[in-house]
Amino acid sequence: MALCMFALGIAACASTGQHPGDAESASASTNTATINPNLTTNGNASSDNDYVIGPEDLIKIEVYGAETMNRSVRVNARGQVVMPLIGLVQAGGLTSDQLAAEIAARLGKDYMQNPQVLIFIQEYTSQRVTVVGAVNKPGVYPLKGRATLVQAVASAGGPSKVANIRLVKIMRLKPDGERNVMEYNMRDIQDGRVRDPEIHGEDLVLVDTSLYKDTFTDMFQWVLPLAVFGTFL
């Protein structure tokens, strides 16, 4: 009888209308500054100009006025690509702008006058994102191109039953080795109220666990079967 009353008491708490993640999100927001997902500063939005090329990345090289030199090439294990006329070019460790400038300088030295070179990143194969917390398949996943927070969580099997999607963190390494922590409400992203932020290589995504859902799940898994069993005694 006592177990049944306990279960009814918990169920009554659930009928108050408060969403399971609301209290946790409110508590977290008082302790940690939340970065506006709509901002494009602090690394929230990236471009090929910021990305550092690495081994196995697929890049597209275009030379204006010399279409025969345009090609998509895979960066080798040493970070190099091969170009007509100039041979091996070190791409690894450079941004797309830096690589374009290097190719243009070498072409302009002996072969072309004021060459215009553009570099596009087609596959970010050398980059990884780690997704942990309340997801169904936590792990490390490769970035095969541009990816967003929702896509990263989906690649890890999506949020688990005890996830609090109103509090999802992206932890991004800064040049000084510290991690910049950005908080997002995936419910707002899914509803189209805020932009789905882009994921960078080496980001760590942490999906928070809802204490309410965790407790409620445990109660139904253990307490209610005992309560039902008690009715037959």
C-alpha positions as CSV (number, residue, x, y, z in Angstrom):
1,M,0.0,0.0,0.0
2,A,2.8,2.4,0.9
3,L,4.5,1.7,-2.4
4,C,1.4,2.5,-4.3
5,M,1.0,5.8,-2.4
6,F,4.6,6.6,-3.2
7,A,4.0,6.0,-6.9
8,L,0.9,8.1,-7.0
9,G,2.7,10.9,-5.3
10,I,5.4,10.9,-7.9
11,A,2.8,10.8,-10.7
12,A,1.0,13.8,-9.1
13,C,4.3,15.7,-9.3
14,A,4.4,15.0,-13.0
15,S,1.0,16.6,-13.5
16,T,2.1,20.1,-12.5
17,G,2.8,21.0,-16.1
18,Q,6.5,21.7,-15.7
19,H,8.6,20.2,-18.5
20,P,11.2,17.8,-17.1
21,G,14.1,19.8,-18.4
22,D,12.9,23.3,-17.5
23,A,14.1,23.3,-13.9
24,E,17.5,21.9,-14.8
25,S,18.0,24.4,-17.6
26,A,17.0,27.3,-15.4
27,S,19.4,26.1,-12.7
28,A,22.3,25.7,-15.2
29,S,21.7,29.1,-16.7
30,T,22.3,30.8,-13.3
31,N,25.7,29.2,-13.0
32,T,27.1,29.3,-16.6
33,A,26.9,32.1,-19.1
34,T,25.1,31.0,-22.2
35,I,26.4,32.1,-25.6
36,N,23.8,33.3,-28.0
37,P,23.5,30.7,-30.7
38,N,22.8,33.4,-33.3
39,L,26.1,35.0,-32.9
40,T,28.9,34.3,-35.4
41,T,31.8,35.2,-33.1
42,N,33.7,33.1,-30.6
43,G,33.9,30.3,-33.0
44,N,30.2,29.7,-33.3
45,A,30.3,29.8,-37.1
46,S,33.2,28.5,-39.2
47,S,34.3,28.9,-42.8
48,D,36.8,27.1,-45.0
49,N,39.0,30.1,-44.4
50,D,39.4,29.1,-40.7
51,Y,39.7,25.4,-41.2
52,V,43.2,23.8,-41.0
53,I,43.6,21.2,-43.7
54,G,44.8,17.7,-42.6
55,P,45.6,14.3,-44.0
56,E,42.8,12.5,-46.0
57,D,40.8,15.7,-46.4
58,L,39.4,16.1,-49.9
59,I,39.9,19.6,-51.4
60,K,38.9,21.2,-54.7
61,I,41.4,23.4,-56.3
62,E,40.3,26.0,-59.0
63,V,42.7,28.2,-61.0
64,Y,40.9,31.0,-62.7
65,G,41.5,31.0,-66.5
66,A,43.2,27.6,-66.4
67,E,40.4,25.0,-66.2
68,T,42.7,22.1,-67.0
69,M,44.3,22.6,-63.6
70,N,41.0,22.5,-61.7
71,R,40.7,19.3,-59.8
72,S,39.6,17.6,-56.6
73,V,42.5,15.9,-54.7
74,R,42.9,13.9,-51.5
75,V,45.5,15.1,-49.1
76,N,48.0,12.3,-48.5
77,A,49.2,11.0,-45.2
78,R,52.1,13.5,-45.2
79,G,49.7,16.4,-45.8
80,Q,50.6,16.9,-49.4
81,V,48.8,17.2,-52.7
82,V,50.1,17.1,-56.3
83,M,49.5,19.9,-58.8
84,P,50.3,20.1,-62.5
85,L,53.5,22.1,-63.2
86,I,54.5,22.7,-59.6
87,G,54.3,19.1,-58.3
88,L,54.0,18.4,-54.5
89,V,52.5,21.1,-52.4
90,Q,52.3,21.0,-48.6
91,A,48.6,21.5,-47.7
92,G,48.4,20.0,-44.2
93,G,48.6,22.6,-41.5
94,L,47.4,25.4,-43.8
95,T,44.0,27.1,-44.1
96,S,42.4,27.2,-47.6
97,D,43.5,30.8,-48.0
98,Q,47.1,30.0,-47.1
99,L,47.1,27.0,-49.5
100,A,45.6,29.2,-52.3
101,A,48.3,31.8,-51.7
102,E,51.1,29.2,-51.8
103,I,49.8,27.6,-55.0
104,A,49.4,31.1,-56.6
105,A,52.9,32.1,-55.6
106,R,54.5,29.0,-57.1
107,L,52.4,29.3,-60.3
108,G,53.2,33.0,-60.6
109,K,56.9,32.4,-60.2
110,D,57.4,30.5,-63.5
111,Y,54.2,29.8,-65.3
112,M,51.3,32.3,-64.9
113,Q,50.9,36.0,-64.4
114,N,48.8,37.0,-61.3
115,P,47.1,33.6,-61.0
116,Q,43.8,33.5,-59.0
117,V,43.4,30.3,-57.0
118,L,40.4,29.2,-54.9
119,I,40.4,26.3,-52.5
120,F,37.2,24.5,-51.3
121,I,37.1,21.8,-48.6
122,Q,34.8,19.0,-49.8
123,E,35.4,16.4,-47.0
124,Y,36.8,17.2,-43.6
125,T,38.0,13.6,-43.1
126,S,40.8,14.4,-40.8
127,Q,38.4,16.0,-38.2
128,R,36.4,14.2,-35.5
129,V,33.7,15.1,-33.1
130,T,33.2,13.4,-29.7
131,V,29.6,13.0,-28.6
132,V,29.0,11.8,-25.0
133,G,26.4,12.0,-22.2
134,A,22.7,11.0,-22.7
135,V,22.9,9.7,-26.2
136,N,22.3,6.2,-27.4
137,K,25.7,5.6,-29.0
138,P,28.3,7.8,-27.4
139,G,31.6,7.8,-29.3
140,V,34.0,9.6,-31.7
141,Y,32.6,10.3,-35.2
142,P,34.4,11.6,-38.3
143,L,33.2,14.8,-40.0
144,K,32.6,14.1,-43.7
145,G,31.8,17.7,-44.5
146,R,30.0,20.5,-42.7
147,A,28.0,19.2,-39.7
148,T,25.7,20.8,-37.2
149,L,24.9,20.1,-33.5
150,V,21.7,18.2,-34.4
151,Q,23.5,16.1,-37.0
152,A,26.3,15.3,-34.5
153,V,23.8,14.1,-31.9
154,A,21.9,12.1,-34.5
155,S,25.1,10.4,-35.6
156,A,25.4,9.2,-32.0
157,G,22.0,7.5,-32.1
158,G,20.1,10.5,-30.9
159,P,19.2,11.6,-27.4
160,S,18.5,8.7,-24.9
161,K,15.3,8.4,-22.9
162,V,16.8,10.3,-20.0
163,A,18.3,13.2,-22.1
164,N,17.7,16.8,-21.2
165,I,17.9,18.3,-24.7
166,R,17.3,21.7,-23.3
167,L,20.9,21.7,-22.1
168,V,23.4,20.5,-24.6
169,K,27.0,21.7,-24.5
170,I,29.6,22.2,-27.2
171,M,33.1,22.3,-25.7
172,R,35.7,23.7,-28.2
173,L,39.4,23.9,-27.8
174,K,40.9,27.4,-27.8
175,P,44.5,28.2,-28.9
176,D,45.6,28.4,-25.3
177,G,44.4,24.8,-24.6
178,E,41.3,25.7,-22.6
179,R,37.8,24.7,-23.8
180,N,35.2,27.3,-24.7
181,V,31.8,26.0,-23.4
182,M,28.7,26.9,-25.4
183,E,25.2,25.9,-24.2
184,Y,22.3,25.2,-26.5
185,N,18.6,24.3,-26.2
186,M,18.0,21.7,-28.9
187,R,14.3,22.0,-28.5
188,D,14.6,25.6,-29.7
189,I,16.8,24.5,-32.6
190,Q,14.3,21.8,-33.6
191,D,11.4,24.2,-33.4
192,G,13.3,26.7,-35.7
193,R,13.6,29.4,-33.1
194,V,17.4,29.5,-33.2
195,R,20.1,28.5,-35.7
196,D,21.6,25.0,-35.6
197,P,25.2,25.7,-34.7
198,E,28.0,24.3,-36.8
199,I,30.4,21.6,-35.3
200,H,34.1,22.0,-35.6
201,G,36.7,19.3,-35.7
202,E,37.8,18.1,-32.2
203,D,34.6,19.5,-30.6
204,L,33.2,17.7,-27.6
205,V,29.4,17.5,-27.5
206,L,27.8,16.7,-24.1
207,V,24.1,16.0,-23.9
208,D,22.9,16.6,-20.3
209,T,21.0,14.0,-18.3
210,S,17.6,14.9,-16.9
211,L,17.5,14.0,-13.2
212,Y,13.7,14.1,-13.3
213,K,13.6,11.6,-16.2
214,D,16.3,9.4,-14.7
215,T,14.5,9.2,-11.4
216,F,11.1,8.6,-13.0
217,T,12.5,5.8,-15.2
218,D,14.0,4.1,-12.2
219,M,10.8,4.4,-10.3
220,F,8.8,2.7,-13.1
221,Q,11.4,0.1,-13.6
222,W,11.7,-1.0,-9.9
223,V,8.9,0.5,-7.7
224,L,5.8,0.0,-9.8
225,P,6.5,-3.7,-10.5
226,L,6.8,-4.1,-6.7
227,A,3.6,-2.2,-6.2
228,V,1.7,-4.4,-8.6
229,F,3.1,-7.5,-7.0
230,G,1.9,-6.2,-3.6
231,T,-1.7,-6.0,-4.8
232,F,-1.7,-9.8,-5.1
233,L,-0.4,-10.4,-1.6
